Amino acid sequence: MIEIIGLDDQAYKIIIAKLFMVCGAWICVLVAMLIDLYFGIQKSKSIGEHTTSEGFRRSIQKFAFYYSMMFFALIFDTLFLPVSISLNIAYVLKVAPFFSILCAAGLVLTEAKSVREKADQKLRRKTDTSRQEVINGLFDLIDRKDSIIDLINTVKKDEQINTPSDN
């Protein structure tokens, strides 16, 4: 089989080493996400917030997003593999899946920052979002005030027409 593909024994060792490193990077990202999920649940319990399916849905979306990023990094590593094997560079530089390691490091650091956030920061962020939604709702009401006034006047006229007079 080696003769058919044209790769020597060292090339196969490089490929296997890269696969082990990529698997390790993927496992590190998974562990970081699970740690963040655990501490996220603990933080929500500490502020008296119940865990909902919406929160778990966001975790699943994050999982899918993170692993799609890791998959793209794997594609770049795979595209770089023939170049790294053919170049006459140091063995360590040939073996290292740079894109997967870089992507995994970024994702693990993101999860570490998320774990380090305080529960009150998360609550404050939610409060800021709610306040902004209320302000936006008030501006929408102000923008629609003429149509609301017309609707109220129409309802009053209909009530006057439909109510029997006491004369």
VOBA-1610 file (N, C-alpha, C; in pm, whole numbers, padded with zeros to 5 digits, always signed):
BEGIN
Met+00083-00119+00000Met+00000+00000+00000Met+00087+00126+00000Ile+00200+00120+00069Ile+00289+00234+00074Ile+00342+00265-00066Glu+00370+00160-00144Glu+00425+00181-00277Glu+00321+00243-00370Ile+00195+00209-00352Ile+00090+00261-00440Ile+00074+00411-00420Ile+00066+00455-00296Ile+00047+00597-00267Ile+00176+00675-00285Gly+00285+00613-00263Gly+00414+00679-00282Gly+00464+00750-00158Leu+00415+00713-00042Leu+00461+00774+00083Leu+00554+00679+00155Asp+00653+00735+00218Asp+00745+00650+00294Asp+00695+00634+00437Asp+00769+00559+00515Asp+00731+00530+00653Asp+00726+00656+00739Gln+00816+00750+00715Gln+00818+00874+00793Gln+00692+00957+00766Ala+00644+00957+00642Ala+00523+01032+00609Ala+00403+00977+00686Tyr+00394+00845+00697Tyr+00284+00786+00773Tyr+00295+00821+00922Lys+00416+00823+00974Lys+00435+00862+01114Lys+00391+01007+01135Ile+00420+01092+01039Ile+00379+01233+01049Ile+00227+01243+01048Ile+00163+01169+00959Ile+00016+01172+00951Ile-00046+01123+01081Ile+00003+01012+01134Ile-00051+00957+01260Ile-00028+01055+01375Ala+00089+01115+01382Ala+00118+01212+01489Ala+00024+01332+01479Lys+00001+01380+01357Lys-00092+01493+01339Lys-00233+01455+01382Leu-00276+01334+01349Leu-00411+01290+01388Leu-00425+01284+01540Phe-00322+01235+01608Phe-00327+01232+01754Phe-00335+01373+01812Met-00258+01464+01757Met-00261+01603+01806Met-00396+01668+01778Val-00452+01643+01661Val-00583+01700+01628Val-00690+01644+01721Cys-00684+01512+01746Cys-00780+01451+01840Cys-00765+01511+01979Gly-00642+01533+02021Gly-00619+01597+02151Gly-00677+01737+02156Ala-00661+01813+02047Ala-00717+01949+02043Ala-00869+01944+02050Trp-00931+01851+01977Trp-01076+01839+01979Trp-01125+01800+02119Ile-01054+01711+02185Ile-01091+01670+02321Ile-01076+01787+02418Cys-00971+01866+02403Cys-00953+01985+02489Cys-01069+02082+02474Val-01114+02103+02352Val-01228+02192+02328Val-01354+02135+02392Leu-01376+02005+02379Leu-01492+01941+02439Leu-01490+01954+02591Val-01376+01928+02652Val-01363+01939+02797Val-01388+02084+02841Ala-01335+02180+02768Ala-01356+02321+02802Ala-01504+02358+02794Met-01574+02308+02693Met-01717+02336+02682Met-01796+02271+02795Leu-01759+02150+02831Leu-01830+02083+02941Leu-01806+02154+03074Ile-01683+02201+03096Ile-01653+02277+03218Ile-01735+02406+03220Asp-01742+02475+03107Asp-01820+02598+03099Asp-01968+02570+03123Leu-02020+02461+03068Leu-02160+02425+03089Leu-02186+02398+03237Tyr-02097+02324+03302Tyr-02113+02294+03444Tyr-02115+02423+03527Phe-02015+02510+03505Phe-02010+02633+03583Phe-02123+02729+03545Gly-02168+02724+03421Gly-02283+02806+03381Gly-02409+02765+03456Ile-02428+02635+03471Ile-02544+02585+03546Ile-02531+02625+03693Gln-02411+02613+03748Gln-02390+02652+03888Gln-02416+02802+03908Lys-02371+02885+03814Lys-02392+03029+03826Lys-02540+03064+03816Ser-02611+02998+03727Ser-02754+03028+03715Ser-02829+02986+03841Lys-02786+02876+03904Lys-02848+02835+04030Lys-02817+02935+04141Ser-02694+02989+04140Ser-02655+03082+04247Ser-02731+03214+04240Ile-02775+03254+04121Ile-02853+03379+04111Ile-03002+03350+04108Gly-03040+03225+04132Gly-03181+03190+04142Gly-03250+03176+04008Glu-03176+03157+03903Glu-03234+03142+03771Glu-03243+02994+03737His-03356+02953+03688His-03374+02812+03654His-03311+02784+03519Thr-03256+02664+03505Thr-03201+02625+03376Thr-03317+02591+03284Thr-03308+02638+03162Thr-03416+02617+03066Thr-03363+02546+02943Ser-03455+02501+02862Ser-03414+02436+02737Ser-03347+02536+02644Glu-03380+02664+02658Glu-03317+02767+02575Glu-03167+02775+02603Gly-03130+02767+02729Gly-02988+02769+02764Gly-02915+02648+02711Phe-02978+02532+02722Phe-02915+02411+02669Phe-02908+02416+02516Arg-03011+02476+02453Arg-03010+02492+02308Arg-02892+02580+02265Arg-02866+02688+02342Arg-02751+02773+02311Arg-02620+02695+02325Ser-02615+02606+02425Ser-02495+02524+02442Ser-02476+02430+02324Ile-02583+02373+02274Ile-02573+02284+02158Ile-02533+02363+02034Gln-02587+02484+02018Gln-02547+02568+01905Gln-02399+02605+01915Lys-02355+02633+02036Lys-02214+02665+02057Lys-02127+02544+02023Phe-02171+02425+02065Phe-02099+02302+02032Phe-02086+02286+01881Ala-02196+02304+01810Ala-02194+02289+01664Ala-02103+02395+01600Phe-02111+02518+01649Phe-02027+02625+01594Phe-01879+02599+01620Tyr-01846+02560+01743Tyr-01706+02535+01777Tyr-01649+02420+01695Tyr-01726+02312+01682Tyr-01672+02199+01608Tyr-01673+02222+01457Ser-01757+02309+01407Ser-01744+02346+01266Ser-01615+02426+01245Met-01581+02512+01341Met-01454+02584+01332Met-01337+02486+01340Met-01345+02389+01428Met-01238+02290+01440Met-01227+02206+01311Phe-01341+02178+01249Phe-01338+02101+01125Phe-01269+02182+01014Phe-01299+02312+01006Phe-01232+02395+00906Phe-01082+02403+00933Ala-01045+02409+01059Ala-00902+02408+01092Ala-00839+02276+01048Leu-00912+02166+01067Leu-00863+02036+01022Leu-00845+02033+00870Ile-00937+02095+00798Ile-00925+02102+00652Ile-00798+02177+00613Phe-00772+02289+00680Phe-00650+02363+00650Phe-00525+02282+00685Asp-00530+02211+00795Asp-00417+02125+00830Asp-00398+02015+00725Thr-00508+01961+00676Thr-00501+01856+00575Thr-00444+01911+00445Leu-00485+02031+00408Leu-00431+02092+00287Leu-00283+02124+00301Phe-00240+02154+00423Phe-00101+02187+00448Phe-00015+02063+00462Leu-00077+01946+00482Leu-00003+01821+00504Leu+00093+01786+00390Pro+00051+01784+00263Pro+00148+01750+00158Pro+00264+01849+00149Val+00233+01975+00176Val+00339+02077+00172Val+00439+02051+00283Ser+00388+02021+00403Ser+00478+02001+00517Ser+00561+01874+00500Ile+00506+01772+00437Ile+00582+01648+00416Ile+00689+01669+00311Ser+00655+01742+00205Ser+00751+01758+00095Ser+00862+01857+00127Leu+00836+01952+00217Leu+00941+02048+00251Leu+01047+01983+00339Asn+01166+02029+00323Asn+01275+01975+00403Asn+01291+02063+00528Ile+01194+02051+00621Ile+01197+02130+00743Ile+01205+02036+00863Ala+01219+02094+00978Ala+01233+02014+01101Ala+01111+01925+01121Tyr+01133+01810+01182Tyr+01027+01711+01204Tyr+00912+01769+01287Val+00945+01848+01388Val+00842+01906+01474Val+00751+01999+01394Leu+00807+02077+01304Leu+00727+02166+01221Leu+00641+02090+01122Lys+00688+01973+01079Lys+00607+01890+00990Lys+00488+01830+01063Val+00511+01792+01188Val+00410+01718+01262Val+00300+01807+01319Ala+00332+01928+01360Ala+00236+02013+01432Ala+00121+02058+01342Pro-00003+02028+01381Pro-00120+02078+01308Pro-00151+02221+01356Phe-00084+02318+01298Phe-00089+02456+01348Phe-00230+02513+01353Phe-00308+02491+01249Phe-00441+02552+01244Phe-00533+02494+01350Ser-00528+02364+01370Ser-00612+02301+01473Ser-00570+02346+01612Ile-00440+02354+01635Ile-00392+02396+01767Ile-00429+02542+01793Leu-00413+02626+01693Leu-00447+02767+01708Leu-00596+02786+01733Cys-00677+02715+01658Cys-00823+02725+01676Cys-00864+02672+01813Ala-00809+02558+01852Ala-00843+02500+01983Ala-00800+02592+02095Ala-00683+02652+02083Ala-00635+02744+02188Ala-00729+02863+02201Gly-00772+02918+02088Gly-00865+03031+02093Gly-00997+02993+02158Leu-01050+02877+02124Leu-01178+02833+02180Leu-01166+02800+02328Val-01057+02737+02368Val-01037+02705+02510Val-01022+02834+02591Leu-00949+02931+02538Leu-00936+03060+02608Leu-01070+03131+02619Thr-01152+03122+02515Thr-01286+03181+02520Thr-01369+03116+02631Glu-01363+02985+02639Glu-01438+02914+02744Glu-01382+02946+02882Ala-01251+02961+02893Ala-01192+02996+03022Ala-01240+03133+03067Lys-01249+03227+02975Lys-01299+03361+03009Lys-01445+03352+03053Ser-01522+03268+02985Ser-01662+03252+03021Ser-01677+03195+03161Val-01592+03100+03197Val-01599+03040+03331Val-01562+03143+03437Arg-01465+03229+03405Arg-01418+03328+03502Arg-01516+03443+03521Glu-01611+03460+03431Glu-01708+03568+03448Glu-01785+03547+03577Lys-01815+03654+03641Lys-01892+03648+03765Lys-02041+03636+03732Ala-02115+03575+03822Ala-02259+03559+03802Ala-02326+03695+03791Asp-02279+03793+03870Asp-02342+03925+03862Asp-02315+03992+03728Gln-02202+03961+03663Gln-02177+04015+03530Gln-02275+03958+03430Lys-02304+03830+03442Lys-02402+03770+03352Lys-02540+03828+03378Leu-02575+03847+03506Leu-02704+03906+03539Leu-02711+04050+03489Arg-02602+04126+03503Arg-02599+04264+03457Arg-02615+04269+03305Arg-02552+04178+03234Arg-02563+04175+03089Arg-02707+04146+03047Lys-02773+04054+03118Lys-02912+04025+03087Lys-03000+04146+03118Thr-02971+04215+03230Thr-03048+04333+03267Thr-03029+04443+03164Asp-02907+04462+03117Asp-02881+04562+03014Asp-02958+04530+02887Thr-02963+04404+02851Thr-03037+04363+02732Thr-03186+04389+02752Ser-03240+04357+02869Ser-03382+04380+02896Ser-03413+04528+02894Arg-03327+04608+02952Arg-03349+04753+02953Arg-03350+04807+02810Gln-03261+04759+02728Gln-03255+04804+02589Gln-03381+04763+02514Glu-03433+04644+02542Glu-03556+04599+02478Glu-03674+04687+02519Val-03680+04726+02646Val-03788+04814+02693Val-03777+04950+02625Ile-03656+05004+02617Ile-03637+05133+02551Ile-03677+05125+02405Asn-03637+05019+02337Asn-03676+05002+02197Asn-03827+04992+02182Gly-03892+04921+02275Gly-04038+04910+02273Gly-04106+05045+02292Leu-04050+05127+02382Leu-04107+05260+02402Leu-04092+05347+02277Phe-03979+05340+02215Phe-03959+05415+02090Phe-04054+05368+01981Asp-04080+05237+01975Asp-04177+05186+01878Asp-04316+05241+01906Leu-04353+05246+02035Leu-04483+05302+02071Leu-04493+05449+02032Ile-04387+05524+02055Ile-04387+05666+02019Ile-04399+05681+01867Asp-04330+05595+01793Asp-04338+05602+01648Asp-04479+05571+01598Arg-04551+05485+01668Arg-04685+05442+01625Arg-04797+05515+01698Lys-04765+05621+01766Lys-04867+05688+01850Lys-04987+05733+01769Asp-04967+05784+01648Asp-05079+05830+01567Asp-05174+05716+01533Ser-05119+05603+01495Ser-05205+05490+01461Ser-05274+05435+01586Ile-05207+05441+01701Ile-05270+05395+01825Ile-05385+05488+01864Ile-05363+05618+01851Ile-05469+05715+01883Ile-05587+05695+01789Asp-05562+05675+01661Asp-05671+05648+01565Asp-05747+05522+01602Leu-05677+05418+01644Leu-05741+05293+01684Leu-05829+05315+01807Ile-05779+05391+01905Ile-05858+05420+02026Ile-05983+05498+01990Asn-05969+05598+01905Asn-06086+05677+01863Asn-06187+05591+01788Thr-06141+05501+01705Thr-06230+05411+01632Thr-06306+05321+01728Val-06236+05268+01827Val-06301+05180+01925Val-06405+05258+02005Lys-06375+05384+02042Lys-06471+05465+02117Lys-06595+05494+02033Lys-06575+05524+01906Lys-06690+05549+01818Lys-06776+05425+01804Asp-06712+05308+01790Asp-06787+05183+01780Asp-06865+05155+01908Glu-06806+05187+02024Glu-06876+05166+02150Glu-06997+05258+02161Gln-06981+05382+02116Gln-07093+05478+02122Gln-07205+05435+02029Ile-07172+05381+01914Ile-07274+05337+01820Ile-07343+05212+01869Asn-07272+05120+01928Asn-07326+04991+01970Asn-07397+04995+02105Thr-07376+05098+02185Thr-07444+05105+02315Thr-07580+05171+02296Pro-07685+05112+02352Pro-07820+05173+02339Pro-07826+05299+02426Ser-07892+05396+02374Ser-07905+05521+02449Ser-08018+05506+02550Asp-08006+05578+02663Asp-08104+05568+02770Asp-08218+05666+02751Asn-08230+05735+02641Asn-08336+05834+02619Asn-08468+05772+02615
//
